[in-house]
Amino acid sequence: MEVWEGLGRVPAGTGPSVVTIGNFDGVHRGHAQVLRHVVDQARERGAIAVAMTFDPHPSSVHRPEAVPEQLTGLGDKLDLVAQAGLDAVLLVAYTPDFASQGPEQFVRRYLVDTLRPVLVVVGHDVRFGAGNAGDRTTMAELGRRYGFEVEVLADVASDDERRWSSTWARELLAAGRMGELADVLGRRHAMRGAVVHGEARGRLLGFPTANLDPASSGAVPADGIYAGWLVRGAGAGSAAGGTGESSERLPAAISVGSNPTFDGETRQVEAHVIGRTDLDLYGEEVVVEFVQRLRPTLRYEGVEALVAQMHTDCAQALEVLGVPGA
């Protein structure tokens, strides 16, 4: 899949195309169905399948005090979009100047003159142009004017008829409900980042941990202890659900929080690879995949009580993961 970073990177003569537009945060199951539909329509029409998305999130311009935490980082989002089979993504820098364009100016410049769409696929709640003045009716009118079709897709809902959405995914993430979150996303939630030095308390207690860089990709779930996997090696550079042939998946007990037993103040994500004290992961990029929350973060009176609980956590994590030794 090609990634065009701005209009200037779109090759001359691109098109005809089938295009969809969105933030695609988390690339959840609803997004995936829309993207696959775009690919199917493009193949039927002899066109290329293109998604237009934005970086940073539009809220950074319109509501900077309330920008939602992104479920996936940009690189992982693009990997997930690519898995749907698209030919290209037009990555647009969302700036005040971009946001000031009128609906017709946006459609003419970013769609008609650049991608030559034969079909634009949008959701029923699509808004575009300065002040969100454009909606699905506007897009249909512009399509008639400039010679492309517009398809308005109904919301894609779960079995209990709730709309798949990034908002729902964030709610589940904040509650630590990883199984339900995996159902919304269509995969387990993961974070990707470099392993950095921590305070080494885990190693002193016999439970060395891989501490993720605070700048890691992917939203941080609720505080607590989780069963999950640490993925390292070639192919571990993406939290988008795939691993390379030479990657290594290791069972882990993952801690999210500030270590209240030791009066910690900094919230961090650290993964203990169960049964391994020989790993040197510093500086490696790894993926930490969350499977199930085992318990909340608690403060223990003394190291002995904490160590006993850590043994219990590891045994429970192995049982959840179906790894022998539980």
C-alpha positions as CSV (number, residue, x, y, z in Angstrom):
1,M,0.0,0.0,0.0
2,E,1.3,3.4,-0.9
3,V,1.2,6.3,1.6
4,W,0.9,9.7,0.1
5,E,1.9,12.4,2.7
6,G,0.0,15.3,1.3
7,L,-1.3,16.3,-2.1
8,G,2.1,16.9,-3.5
9,R,3.0,13.2,-3.1
10,V,0.0,11.9,-5.1
11,P,1.3,10.8,-8.5
12,A,0.0,12.8,-11.5
13,G,-2.8,10.9,-13.3
14,T,-3.9,9.0,-10.2
15,G,-7.3,7.4,-10.6
16,P,-10.0,6.6,-11.2
17,S,-10.5,5.8,-7.6
18,V,-13.0,4.7,-4.9
19,V,-12.4,6.9,-1.9
20,T,-13.4,6.9,1.8
21,I,-12.6,9.6,4.3
22,G,-12.1,9.3,8.1
23,N,-9.9,9.3,11.1
24,F,-10.0,5.5,11.5
25,D,-8.7,5.6,15.1
26,G,-8.1,2.0,16.2
27,V,-9.3,0.7,12.8
28,H,-12.0,-1.2,14.6
29,R,-14.4,-3.8,13.1
30,G,-16.7,-1.1,11.7
31,H,-13.8,0.7,10.0
32,A,-12.5,-2.7,8.6
33,Q,-15.9,-3.4,7.0
34,V,-16.0,0.0,5.4
35,L,-12.5,-0.4,4.1
36,R,-13.2,-3.8,2.7
37,H,-16.3,-2.5,1.0
38,V,-14.2,0.3,-0.6
39,V,-11.7,-2.3,-1.9
40,D,-14.6,-4.5,-3.3
41,Q,-16.1,-1.5,-5.1
42,A,-12.8,-0.4,-6.5
43,R,-12.1,-3.9,-7.9
44,E,-15.6,-4.0,-9.5
45,R,-15.0,-0.7,-11.2
46,G,-11.4,-1.1,-12.3
47,A,-10.4,1.7,-9.9
48,I,-7.9,2.0,-7.1
49,A,-9.0,1.9,-3.5
50,V,-8.0,4.9,-1.4
51,A,-8.6,6.1,2.1
52,M,-8.0,9.7,3.2
53,T,-7.1,10.2,6.8
54,F,-5.7,12.9,9.0
55,D,-2.7,13.6,11.3
56,P,-3.0,14.9,13.9
57,H,-6.5,14.2,15.0
58,P,-8.9,17.0,14.0
59,S,-9.7,17.7,17.6
60,S,-6.2,19.1,18.0
61,V,-7.4,22.1,15.9
62,H,-11.0,22.3,17.0
63,R,-10.9,21.2,20.6
64,P,-7.3,21.1,21.7
65,E,-8.3,20.8,25.4
66,A,-10.2,17.5,24.6
67,V,-8.1,15.6,22.1
68,P,-9.0,11.9,22.6
69,E,-6.1,9.5,23.3
70,Q,-5.4,7.6,20.1
71,L,-6.0,3.9,20.3
72,T,-3.2,3.3,17.8
73,G,-0.3,5.3,16.7
74,L,-0.1,6.5,13.1
75,G,2.2,3.8,11.9
76,D,0.1,1.0,13.3
77,K,-3.1,2.7,12.0
78,L,-1.6,2.6,8.5
79,D,-0.6,-1.0,8.9
80,L,-4.1,-1.9,9.9
81,V,-5.6,0.0,6.9
82,A,-3.2,-1.8,4.6
83,Q,-4.5,-5.2,5.9
84,A,-7.9,-4.3,4.5
85,G,-6.3,-4.4,1.0
86,L,-6.3,-0.7,0.1
87,D,-4.0,0.5,-2.7
88,A,-3.2,3.8,-1.1
89,V,-3.7,6.2,1.8
90,L,-3.7,10.0,1.4
91,L,-2.4,11.3,4.7
92,V,-3.5,14.9,5.2
93,A,-1.9,17.2,7.7
94,Y,-4.8,18.6,9.7
95,T,-4.0,22.3,10.2
96,P,-6.1,25.4,10.8
97,D,-5.6,26.3,7.1
98,F,-6.9,22.9,6.0
99,A,-9.8,23.2,8.3
100,S,-10.7,26.7,6.9
101,Q,-11.6,25.3,3.4
102,G,-15.2,25.4,2.4
103,P,-16.9,22.0,1.5
104,E,-16.7,22.5,-2.3
105,Q,-13.1,23.7,-2.1
106,F,-12.1,20.6,-0.2
107,V,-13.9,18.3,-2.6
108,R,-12.6,19.9,-5.7
109,R,-9.0,20.1,-4.5
110,Y,-8.6,16.9,-2.5
111,L,-10.9,14.6,-4.4
112,V,-11.8,15.8,-8.0
113,D,-8.4,17.3,-9.0
114,T,-6.2,14.8,-7.2
115,L,-7.9,11.3,-6.9
116,R,-10.5,11.5,-9.7
117,P,-13.0,9.5,-7.8
118,V,-15.8,7.5,-9.5
119,L,-17.3,6.7,-6.0
120,V,-16.9,8.3,-2.6
121,V,-18.0,6.2,0.3
122,V,-19.0,8.0,3.5
123,G,-20.9,7.4,6.7
124,H,-24.3,8.9,7.4
125,D,-22.7,11.3,9.9
126,V,-19.9,12.6,7.7
127,R,-19.0,16.3,8.1
128,F,-16.4,18.2,6.2
129,G,-15.4,21.7,5.3
130,A,-15.1,24.9,7.4
131,G,-17.4,24.7,10.4
132,N,-18.4,21.2,9.4
133,A,-20.7,22.8,6.9
134,G,-20.7,19.9,4.6
135,D,-22.7,16.7,5.2
136,R,-23.8,13.7,3.2
137,T,-26.4,15.8,1.3
138,T,-23.6,18.3,0.4
139,M,-21.4,15.4,-0.8
140,A,-24.1,14.0,-2.9
141,E,-24.8,17.4,-4.5
142,L,-21.1,17.9,-5.2
143,G,-20.9,14.4,-6.6
144,R,-23.6,15.2,-9.2
145,R,-21.8,18.5,-10.0
146,Y,-18.3,16.9,-10.5
147,G,-19.3,13.5,-11.8
148,F,-18.8,11.0,-9.0
149,E,-21.2,8.7,-7.2
150,V,-21.7,8.9,-3.4
151,E,-22.6,5.9,-1.3
152,V,-23.7,6.5,2.3
153,L,-23.1,3.5,4.5
154,A,-25.3,2.7,7.5
155,D,-23.6,2.3,10.8
156,V,-22.0,-1.1,11.3
157,A,-23.3,-2.6,14.6
158,S,-22.4,-5.4,17.0
159,D,-24.7,-8.3,17.8
160,D,-26.3,-6.2,20.5
161,E,-26.9,-3.4,18.0
162,R,-24.4,-1.0,19.5
163,R,-22.5,0.9,16.8
164,W,-18.9,-0.1,16.5
165,S,-16.9,3.1,17.4
166,S,-13.6,4.4,18.6
167,T,-15.5,5.9,21.6
168,W,-16.8,2.5,22.6
169,A,-13.3,1.1,22.3
170,R,-11.9,3.8,24.6
171,E,-14.6,3.2,27.2
172,L,-13.7,-0.5,27.3
173,L,-10.0,0.3,27.4
174,A,-10.5,2.7,30.4
175,A,-12.4,-0.1,32.2
176,G,-9.7,-2.7,31.5
177,R,-12.3,-4.9,29.7
178,M,-9.8,-6.4,27.3
179,G,-12.0,-9.3,26.0
180,E,-14.8,-7.0,25.0
181,L,-12.3,-4.5,23.5
182,A,-10.8,-7.3,21.4
183,D,-14.3,-8.0,20.1
184,V,-14.8,-4.3,19.1
185,L,-11.3,-4.0,17.5
186,G,-11.3,-7.4,15.9
187,R,-8.0,-8.1,17.5
188,R,-6.3,-7.8,20.9
189,H,-5.2,-4.3,22.0
190,A,-1.5,-3.8,21.9
191,M,1.2,-1.2,22.5
192,R,4.5,-0.9,20.7
193,G,7.6,0.8,21.9
194,A,11.2,0.6,22.9
195,V,12.2,-1.0,26.2
196,V,13.8,1.5,28.5
197,H,15.5,1.4,31.9
198,G,13.3,1.6,34.9
199,E,14.1,1.4,38.6
200,A,15.1,-2.3,38.4
201,R,12.9,-3.2,41.4
202,G,11.4,-6.1,39.5
203,R,14.8,-7.6,38.9
204,L,15.8,-7.3,42.5
205,L,12.5,-9.1,43.5
206,G,13.1,-11.9,40.9
207,F,10.6,-10.6,38.4
208,P,12.6,-8.5,35.8
209,T,10.3,-6.3,33.7
210,A,10.5,-4.7,30.2
211,N,9.5,-1.1,30.8
212,L,7.9,0.5,27.7
213,D,9.0,4.0,26.7
214,P,6.3,6.5,27.7
215,A,6.3,7.6,24.1
216,S,5.1,4.1,23.0
217,S,2.4,3.7,20.3
218,G,-1.0,2.7,21.5
219,A,-3.4,3.9,24.2
220,V,-2.6,2.8,27.8
221,P,-5.4,0.7,29.4
222,A,-6.7,1.0,33.0
223,D,-4.3,0.5,35.8
224,G,-4.0,-3.1,36.8
225,I,-2.2,-6.4,36.3
226,Y,-2.9,-8.2,32.9
227,A,-2.2,-11.5,31.3
228,G,-0.7,-11.0,27.9
229,W,2.1,-11.5,25.5
230,L,5.4,-9.7,24.8
231,V,6.4,-10.1,21.1
232,R,10.0,-9.5,20.1
233,G,12.2,-9.9,17.1
234,A,11.7,-9.3,13.4
235,G,8.0,-8.6,12.7
236,A,7.5,-7.2,16.2
237,G,7.6,-3.6,14.9
238,S,3.9,-3.4,14.5
239,A,1.0,-3.6,17.1
240,A,-1.4,-4.1,14.2
241,G,-2.1,-7.7,15.0
242,G,0.5,-9.4,12.8
243,T,3.9,-10.9,13.7
244,G,6.7,-11.9,11.4
245,E,7.9,-15.4,10.9
246,S,11.0,-14.8,13.0
247,S,9.2,-13.1,15.9
248,E,9.0,-14.6,19.4
249,R,5.8,-14.5,21.5
250,L,6.5,-14.8,25.2
251,P,3.8,-15.1,27.9
252,A,3.8,-12.1,30.2
253,A,2.3,-10.6,33.3
254,I,1.9,-6.9,32.5
255,S,1.6,-4.1,35.1
256,V,0.0,-0.8,34.3
257,G,0.2,1.8,37.1
258,S,2.5,3.7,39.4
259,N,3.7,1.0,41.8
260,P,1.9,2.2,44.9
261,T,3.7,-0.3,47.2
262,F,6.8,1.8,46.6
263,D,5.0,5.2,46.6
264,G,5.6,5.5,42.8
265,E,4.3,8.6,41.1
266,T,4.9,7.9,37.4
267,R,2.4,5.8,35.5
268,Q,4.2,3.1,33.5
269,V,3.6,-0.1,31.5
270,E,6.0,-3.0,32.3
271,A,5.9,-6.6,31.2
272,H,7.4,-9.5,33.0
273,V,8.2,-12.5,30.7
274,I,7.1,-15.4,32.9
275,G,9.8,-17.8,33.8
276,R,12.6,-15.8,32.2
277,T,15.2,-13.9,34.0
278,D,17.9,-14.1,31.3
279,L,16.4,-11.7,28.8
280,D,18.2,-8.4,27.9
281,L,15.6,-6.4,26.1
282,Y,16.9,-2.8,26.7
283,G,16.7,-0.8,23.5
284,E,14.6,-3.4,21.6
285,E,11.3,-2.4,20.1
286,V,8.6,-4.9,21.3
287,V,4.9,-5.3,21.2
288,V,2.9,-5.8,24.4
289,E,-0.4,-7.5,23.8
290,F,-3.1,-7.4,26.5
291,V,-5.4,-10.4,26.9
292,Q,-7.2,-10.1,30.2
293,R,-7.1,-7.9,33.3
294,L,-6.4,-10.1,36.3
295,R,-6.8,-7.6,39.1
296,P,-6.6,-3.9,40.0
297,T,-3.3,-2.3,41.1
298,L,-3.0,-2.6,44.9
299,R,-0.7,-1.3,47.6
300,Y,0.9,-4.1,49.7
301,E,2.3,-3.9,53.2
302,G,5.8,-5.1,52.7
303,V,7.8,-6.8,50.0
304,E,7.0,-10.4,51.0
305,A,3.3,-9.9,50.4
306,L,4.0,-8.3,47.1
307,V,6.3,-11.1,45.9
308,A,3.7,-13.7,47.0
309,Q,1.0,-11.9,44.9
310,M,3.4,-11.7,41.9
311,H,3.8,-15.5,42.0
312,T,0.0,-15.8,42.0
313,D,-0.3,-13.3,39.2
314,C,2.1,-15.2,37.0
315,A,0.3,-18.5,37.6
316,Q,-3.0,-16.9,36.8
317,A,-1.6,-15.3,33.6
318,L,-0.3,-18.7,32.4
319,E,-3.7,-20.2,33.0
320,V,-5.4,-17.5,31.1
321,L,-2.9,-17.8,28.2
322,G,-3.2,-21.5,28.1
323,V,0.5,-22.0,28.7
324,P,1.7,-25.2,30.5
325,G,3.1,-24.5,33.9
326,A,0.0,-22.9,35.4
